[in-house]
Amino acid sequence: MTPQKTQGTEGPALLQELQSEVAAESTPLLTFIISHATVILSCAVIFAVVIGVAGAYNWYQANASEDARRDLARITAIKDDADRLRALKVFADDAPSSVRLSAYMTLGQMAVENGDFNVAAAAYNKAAAVDPDGALGKAALLGEASSRLQAGDGAKALELLQGLERQLPEQAKTAQFKQIMAEAAEKAARPDMASRIYADLAKIAQGADADFFREQAKRLQKTAQKPAEAAKTESPATPEGAGTQGASEKP
């Protein structure tokens, strides 16, 4: 009867068999693995836990984003304008990052449609901050500038448009963009700039549009010339000594 091997002798035998089949140059690595087996196993367990936590977090984020999209769709379906805007304001600030940009852009658009241009400008400003380097971020900046202009803040609108103009490629500086800038320049008390922009637009436009831009350029050019003409027509300076002569004469 063959005696059974105990568990204590089986381990060393297995180790010796493994060592005999490993190349000589790999022996130090095998020795290291065996001597640090507990640590390596612990690290493997920790790594598996981290992977599991990351997977659970990604699953949670995906579900949260899906729930947020449904909430956004539900809010935009609210019929009362005031109630819809109030709900959008609350939702956008607390929305998950994956839908926050959409929430702010939706809020800005609906505020414009409702005539709440200050609310629209603030929403577009936040949307631009979410995507500062992307195309949607630049579209949000244009939306903010247009809303500021509609709200009567021509100076801020012009500042935003000038900053945006430096970032846009030439093909993106459309006639509509330049027309908004001309309107902002006029509201910002810059008729000289507005006149130049309209004159440039008249060169590339056709038909009635070209005629309109030329008329705007001429009108604003006259407006820009008025301060200079007013300065020229001011009374000349009083000659030295005049006005004191009568006072110095004695009756």
C-alpha positions as a Markdown table, in Angstrom:
| # | Residue | x | y | z |
|---|---|---|---|---|
| 1 | Met | 0.0 | 0.0 | 0.0 |
| 2 | Thr | 1.4 | 3.3 | -1.1 |
| 3 | Pro | 1.6 | 5.8 | 1.8 |
| 4 | Gln | -0.3 | 9.1 | 1.2 |
| 5 | Lys | 1.7 | 12.3 | 1.1 |
| 6 | Thr | 0.9 | 14.8 | 3.7 |
| 7 | Gln | 0.0 | 18.4 | 2.8 |
| 8 | Gly | 3.3 | 19.6 | 4.4 |
| 9 | Thr | 5.5 | 17.5 | 2.1 |
| 10 | Glu | 3.4 | 18.2 | -1.0 |
| 11 | Gly | 4.2 | 21.9 | -0.9 |
| 12 | Pro | 8.0 | 21.6 | -0.9 |
| 13 | Ala | 7.8 | 18.9 | -3.6 |
| 14 | Leu | 5.7 | 21.2 | -5.8 |
| 15 | Leu | 8.1 | 24.1 | -5.2 |
| 16 | Gln | 11.1 | 21.9 | -6.0 |
| 17 | Glu | 9.4 | 20.7 | -9.2 |
| 18 | Leu | 8.6 | 24.2 | -10.2 |
| 19 | Gln | 12.2 | 25.4 | -9.5 |
| 20 | Ser | 13.6 | 22.5 | -11.5 |
| 21 | Glu | 11.6 | 23.5 | -14.6 |
| 22 | Val | 12.5 | 27.3 | -14.4 |
| 23 | Ala | 15.5 | 28.5 | -16.3 |
| 24 | Ala | 18.5 | 29.4 | -14.2 |
| 25 | Glu | 18.3 | 33.0 | -15.2 |
| 26 | Ser | 14.7 | 33.2 | -14.0 |
| 27 | Thr | 15.4 | 31.7 | -10.6 |
| 28 | Pro | 15.8 | 35.1 | -8.8 |
| 29 | Leu | 12.4 | 36.2 | -10.1 |
| 30 | Leu | 10.8 | 33.0 | -8.9 |
| 31 | Thr | 12.5 | 33.3 | -5.5 |
| 32 | Phe | 11.2 | 36.9 | -5.2 |
| 33 | Ile | 7.6 | 35.9 | -6.1 |
| 34 | Ile | 7.7 | 33.0 | -3.6 |
| 35 | Ser | 9.1 | 35.2 | -0.8 |
| 36 | His | 6.6 | 38.0 | -1.4 |
| 37 | Ala | 3.6 | 35.9 | -2.3 |
| 38 | Thr | 1.4 | 37.3 | 0.5 |
| 39 | Val | 2.1 | 40.9 | -0.5 |
| 40 | Ile | 1.5 | 40.2 | -4.2 |
| 41 | Leu | -1.7 | 38.4 | -3.4 |
| 42 | Ser | -2.9 | 41.4 | -1.2 |
| 43 | Cys | -2.1 | 43.8 | -4.0 |
| 44 | Ala | -4.0 | 41.7 | -6.5 |
| 45 | Val | -7.0 | 41.7 | -4.2 |
| 46 | Ile | -6.8 | 45.5 | -3.7 |
| 47 | Phe | -6.5 | 46.0 | -7.5 |
| 48 | Ala | -9.6 | 43.8 | -8.0 |
| 49 | Val | -11.5 | 45.8 | -5.4 |
| 50 | Val | -10.5 | 49.1 | -7.1 |
| 51 | Ile | -11.6 | 47.8 | -10.5 |
| 52 | Gly | -14.9 | 46.8 | -9.0 |
| 53 | Val | -15.5 | 50.2 | -7.3 |
| 54 | Ala | -14.6 | 52.0 | -10.6 |
| 55 | Gly | -17.1 | 49.8 | -12.5 |
| 56 | Ala | -19.8 | 50.5 | -9.9 |
| 57 | Tyr | -19.1 | 54.2 | -10.1 |
| 58 | Asn | -19.3 | 54.2 | -13.9 |
| 59 | Trp | -22.5 | 52.3 | -13.7 |
| 60 | Tyr | -23.9 | 54.8 | -11.2 |
| 61 | Gln | -22.8 | 57.7 | -13.4 |
| 62 | Ala | -24.4 | 56.2 | -16.5 |
| 63 | Asn | -27.7 | 55.7 | -14.7 |
| 64 | Ala | -27.6 | 59.1 | -13.1 |
| 65 | Ser | -27.0 | 60.7 | -16.6 |
| 66 | Glu | -29.9 | 58.8 | -18.0 |
| 67 | Asp | -32.2 | 59.8 | -15.2 |
| 68 | Ala | -31.0 | 63.5 | -15.6 |
| 69 | Arg | -31.8 | 63.4 | -19.3 |
| 70 | Arg | -35.3 | 62.1 | -18.6 |
| 71 | Asp | -35.7 | 64.9 | -16.0 |
| 72 | Leu | -34.6 | 67.5 | -18.5 |
| 73 | Ala | -37.0 | 66.3 | -21.1 |
| 74 | Arg | -39.8 | 66.3 | -18.5 |
| 75 | Ile | -39.0 | 69.9 | -17.5 |
| 76 | Thr | -38.9 | 71.2 | -21.1 |
| 77 | Ala | -42.4 | 69.8 | -21.6 |
| 78 | Ile | -43.8 | 72.0 | -18.8 |
| 79 | Lys | -46.3 | 74.3 | -20.5 |
| 80 | Asp | -46.2 | 77.4 | -18.2 |
| 81 | Asp | -43.2 | 79.5 | -19.2 |
| 82 | Ala | -42.5 | 80.8 | -15.7 |
| 83 | Asp | -42.7 | 77.4 | -14.1 |
| 84 | Arg | -40.5 | 75.9 | -16.8 |
| 85 | Leu | -37.8 | 78.5 | -16.3 |
| 86 | Arg | -37.8 | 78.1 | -12.5 |
| 87 | Ala | -37.5 | 74.3 | -12.8 |
| 88 | Leu | -34.7 | 74.6 | -15.3 |
| 89 | Lys | -32.7 | 77.0 | -13.1 |
| 90 | Val | -32.9 | 74.6 | -10.2 |
| 91 | Phe | -32.1 | 71.6 | -12.3 |
| 92 | Ala | -29.2 | 73.1 | -14.3 |
| 93 | Asp | -27.1 | 74.0 | -11.2 |
| 94 | Asp | -27.4 | 70.5 | -9.7 |
| 95 | Ala | -27.3 | 68.5 | -13.0 |
| 96 | Pro | -24.7 | 65.8 | -13.5 |
| 97 | Ser | -21.7 | 67.0 | -15.5 |
| 98 | Ser | -22.7 | 64.9 | -18.5 |
| 99 | Val | -25.9 | 66.9 | -19.0 |
| 100 | Arg | -25.0 | 70.3 | -17.4 |
| 101 | Leu | -24.0 | 71.9 | -20.6 |
| 102 | Ser | -27.3 | 70.8 | -22.3 |
| 103 | Ala | -29.3 | 72.1 | -19.3 |
| 104 | Tyr | -27.7 | 75.6 | -19.4 |
| 105 | Met | -28.0 | 75.9 | -23.2 |
| 106 | Thr | -31.7 | 74.9 | -22.9 |
| 107 | Leu | -32.2 | 77.4 | -20.1 |
| 108 | Gly | -30.6 | 80.1 | -22.2 |
| 109 | Gln | -32.7 | 79.4 | -25.3 |
| 110 | Met | -36.0 | 79.2 | -23.4 |
| 111 | Ala | -35.2 | 82.4 | -21.4 |
| 112 | Val | -34.6 | 84.2 | -24.8 |
| 113 | Glu | -37.9 | 82.9 | -26.1 |
| 114 | Asn | -39.5 | 84.2 | -22.9 |
| 115 | Gly | -37.9 | 87.6 | -23.2 |
| 116 | Asp | -35.8 | 87.1 | -20.0 |
| 117 | Phe | -32.5 | 88.3 | -21.5 |
| 118 | Asn | -30.6 | 88.7 | -18.2 |
| 119 | Val | -31.5 | 85.1 | -17.2 |
| 120 | Ala | -30.5 | 83.9 | -20.7 |
| 121 | Ala | -27.1 | 85.8 | -20.5 |
| 122 | Ala | -26.4 | 84.2 | -17.1 |
| 123 | Ala | -27.3 | 80.7 | -18.4 |
| 124 | Tyr | -25.1 | 81.1 | -21.5 |
| 125 | Asn | -22.3 | 82.4 | -19.4 |
| 126 | Lys | -22.4 | 79.2 | -17.2 |
| 127 | Ala | -22.6 | 77.0 | -20.3 |
| 128 | Ala | -19.5 | 78.6 | -21.8 |
| 129 | Ala | -17.7 | 77.9 | -18.5 |
| 130 | Val | -18.6 | 74.2 | -18.8 |
| 131 | Asp | -17.1 | 74.0 | -22.3 |
| 132 | Pro | -14.5 | 76.8 | -22.5 |
| 133 | Asp | -12.5 | 75.4 | -25.5 |
| 134 | Gly | -15.3 | 73.6 | -27.4 |
| 135 | Ala | -17.5 | 74.6 | -30.2 |
| 136 | Leu | -20.6 | 74.6 | -27.9 |
| 137 | Gly | -18.8 | 76.9 | -25.5 |
| 138 | Lys | -18.2 | 79.4 | -28.2 |
| 139 | Ala | -21.8 | 79.2 | -29.3 |
| 140 | Ala | -22.7 | 79.8 | -25.7 |
| 141 | Leu | -20.5 | 83.0 | -25.7 |
| 142 | Leu | -22.3 | 84.2 | -28.8 |
| 143 | Gly | -25.6 | 83.5 | -27.1 |
| 144 | Glu | -24.5 | 85.5 | -24.0 |
| 145 | Ala | -23.4 | 88.4 | -26.2 |
| 146 | Ser | -26.7 | 88.5 | -28.1 |
| 147 | Ser | -28.6 | 88.3 | -24.8 |
| 148 | Arg | -26.6 | 91.1 | -23.3 |
| 149 | Leu | -27.3 | 93.2 | -26.4 |
| 150 | Gln | -31.0 | 92.5 | -26.1 |
| 151 | Ala | -30.9 | 93.5 | -22.4 |
| 152 | Gly | -29.3 | 96.8 | -23.4 |
| 153 | Asp | -25.8 | 96.2 | -22.2 |
| 154 | Gly | -24.0 | 97.0 | -25.5 |
| 155 | Ala | -20.6 | 97.5 | -23.9 |
| 156 | Lys | -20.5 | 94.0 | -22.4 |
| 157 | Ala | -21.9 | 92.5 | -25.6 |
| 158 | Leu | -19.1 | 94.2 | -27.6 |
| 159 | Glu | -16.5 | 93.0 | -25.1 |
| 160 | Leu | -17.7 | 89.4 | -25.4 |
| 161 | Leu | -17.9 | 89.6 | -29.2 |
| 162 | Gln | -14.4 | 91.1 | -29.6 |
| 163 | Gly | -13.0 | 88.3 | -27.4 |
| 164 | Leu | -14.9 | 85.7 | -29.4 |
| 165 | Glu | -13.7 | 87.2 | -32.7 |
| 166 | Arg | -10.1 | 86.5 | -31.6 |
| 167 | Gln | -10.8 | 82.9 | -31.1 |
| 168 | Leu | -12.8 | 82.1 | -34.2 |
| 169 | Pro | -11.4 | 81.1 | -37.5 |
| 170 | Glu | -12.1 | 83.4 | -40.5 |
| 171 | Gln | -14.8 | 81.1 | -42.0 |
| 172 | Ala | -16.7 | 81.3 | -38.7 |
| 173 | Lys | -16.9 | 85.1 | -38.8 |
| 174 | Thr | -20.2 | 85.1 | -40.7 |
| 175 | Ala | -22.2 | 88.2 | -41.8 |
| 176 | Gln | -24.6 | 87.5 | -39.0 |
| 177 | Phe | -21.8 | 87.6 | -36.5 |
| 178 | Lys | -20.4 | 90.8 | -37.9 |
| 179 | Gln | -23.9 | 92.4 | -37.9 |
| 180 | Ile | -24.4 | 91.6 | -34.2 |
| 181 | Met | -21.0 | 93.2 | -33.5 |
| 182 | Ala | -22.0 | 96.3 | -35.4 |
| 183 | Glu | -25.2 | 96.6 | -33.4 |
| 184 | Ala | -23.3 | 96.1 | -30.2 |
| 185 | Ala | -20.8 | 98.8 | -31.2 |
| 186 | Glu | -23.6 | 101.2 | -31.9 |
| 187 | Lys | -25.2 | 100.4 | -28.5 |
| 188 | Ala | -21.8 | 100.8 | -26.8 |
| 189 | Ala | -21.5 | 104.4 | -28.2 |
| 190 | Arg | -18.9 | 103.3 | -30.8 |
| 191 | Pro | -20.5 | 104.6 | -34.1 |
| 192 | Asp | -17.1 | 104.8 | -35.8 |
| 193 | Met | -16.6 | 101.0 | -35.3 |
| 194 | Ala | -20.2 | 100.2 | -36.2 |
| 195 | Ser | -19.9 | 102.3 | -39.4 |
| 196 | Arg | -16.7 | 100.4 | -40.5 |
| 197 | Ile | -18.3 | 97.0 | -39.9 |
| 198 | Tyr | -21.4 | 97.9 | -41.9 |
| 199 | Ala | -19.3 | 99.3 | -44.7 |
| 200 | Asp | -17.4 | 95.9 | -44.8 |
| 201 | Leu | -20.7 | 94.0 | -44.8 |
| 202 | Ala | -21.9 | 96.2 | -47.7 |
| 203 | Lys | -18.9 | 95.0 | -49.8 |
| 204 | Ile | -19.8 | 91.3 | -49.5 |
| 205 | Ala | -23.6 | 91.5 | -49.4 |
| 206 | Gln | -25.9 | 91.7 | -52.4 |
| 207 | Gly | -29.2 | 93.4 | -53.3 |
| 208 | Ala | -31.3 | 94.9 | -50.6 |
| 209 | Asp | -28.9 | 93.7 | -47.9 |
| 210 | Ala | -26.0 | 95.6 | -49.4 |
| 211 | Asp | -28.2 | 98.7 | -49.7 |
| 212 | Phe | -29.2 | 98.4 | -46.0 |
| 213 | Phe | -25.6 | 98.0 | -44.8 |
| 214 | Arg | -24.5 | 101.0 | -46.9 |
| 215 | Glu | -27.3 | 103.2 | -45.4 |
| 216 | Gln | -26.3 | 102.1 | -41.9 |
| 217 | Ala | -22.7 | 102.9 | -42.5 |
| 218 | Lys | -23.5 | 106.4 | -43.8 |
| 219 | Arg | -25.9 | 107.1 | -40.9 |
| 220 | Leu | -23.3 | 106.0 | -38.3 |
| 221 | Gln | -20.5 | 107.8 | -40.0 |
| 222 | Lys | -22.5 | 111.1 | -39.7 |
| 223 | Thr | -23.1 | 110.3 | -36.0 |
| 224 | Ala | -19.4 | 109.7 | -35.4 |
| 225 | Gln | -18.5 | 113.0 | -37.1 |
| 226 | Lys | -20.9 | 115.1 | -35.0 |
| 227 | Pro | -18.6 | 115.3 | -31.9 |
| 228 | Ala | -15.7 | 116.5 | -34.1 |
| 229 | Glu | -17.9 | 119.1 | -35.8 |
| 230 | Ala | -19.2 | 120.3 | -32.5 |
| 231 | Ala | -15.7 | 120.8 | -31.2 |
| 232 | Lys | -14.8 | 122.9 | -34.3 |
| 233 | Thr | -17.8 | 125.2 | -33.9 |
| 234 | Glu | -17.1 | 125.9 | -30.3 |
| 235 | Ser | -16.4 | 129.6 | -29.6 |
| 236 | Pro | -12.7 | 130.5 | -29.7 |
| 237 | Ala | -10.8 | 131.0 | -26.5 |
| 238 | Thr | -11.1 | 134.4 | -25.0 |
| 239 | Pro | -8.1 | 136.6 | -25.9 |
| 240 | Glu | -5.6 | 137.3 | -23.2 |
| 241 | Gly | -6.6 | 140.4 | -21.3 |
| 242 | Ala | -10.1 | 140.6 | -22.7 |
| 243 | Gly | -12.8 | 140.7 | -20.1 |
| 244 | Thr | -10.5 | 142.4 | -17.6 |
| 245 | Gln | -10.2 | 145.7 | -19.5 |
| 246 | Gly | -13.6 | 147.0 | -18.5 |
| 247 | Ala | -13.1 | 146.0 | -15.0 |
| 248 | Ser | -9.8 | 147.9 | -14.7 |
| 249 | Glu | -11.2 | 151.1 | -16.1 |
| 250 | Lys | -12.4 | 153.6 | -13.5 |
| 251 | Pro | -15.5 | 155.6 | -14.1 |
